[in-house]
Amino acid sequence: MALMQWSEKMSVGVPELDADHKELIRIINQLAMDTSDRNRLGAVRQSLFALLRYAEFHFAREEKVMTACGFPGIEEHKRAHRGFVARIRALNHKFDADPDGSAEIVNGDLLRFLQDWLNHHILIEDKAYRAAAEANPEARKAAKAFKATEIWWSG
């Protein structure tokens, strides 16, 4: 059974961002499946890495959209994104340092954090820019034109 499910109430009105959110949910569900099998530590590592990289991609695209539509809450939103990435990076480092001992942390704390954070972030924080982005042709254009090379995080 999936840890998280996409629903239309999560839509932010920008198809590319909705697709990104669906992919993040897919990665989180894959991570939940991987952590349920202690023999799949390599798969857990791969899922954590995929989550980190895809979150970076999505957050950078989302911030381009918010900039394009002049969303006034962008700086607070950026701080939330960077906090998320910092937490996932820290867990990646912990996992790399001690894969066997970290599996329990990943399985419990991380999955709860991801489920809570993503639900809150999409349903409340991301929905705050929906009205500004959905009807704004520049925001839609920014979402469609975004390339992975525009990611603002390094390494």
C-alpha angles and dihedrals in degrees: 000000000000119000092216134024129202116234133180090247085071093060115121093192096251110100095209092053092045088052089050091051090050090052092049089052090049091052092048090050090050090051090052090052092047094050092052089070115059089200090066101070090131090055090049090053090049092048092049091051092047090050092051095047095043092047089053090051094047095045092051091050092046091051090051088054092048090049091049093053095041095242106188095211095059098114093054089045091052090052090053090050094049091047090053092050092047091053093049091046091051091051090048090054091047090049092049091050095050114006095175095048094041096054091082092050091049092046096049116021098028097049092048090047092049094047094047095041097047094045091049094042096050099036097044115013099035093042088060091073096041097096092048096045103036096063097034115099091199091055091050090047091050091051093050095044097047115121128196090240088071093068109129097209121087129211 
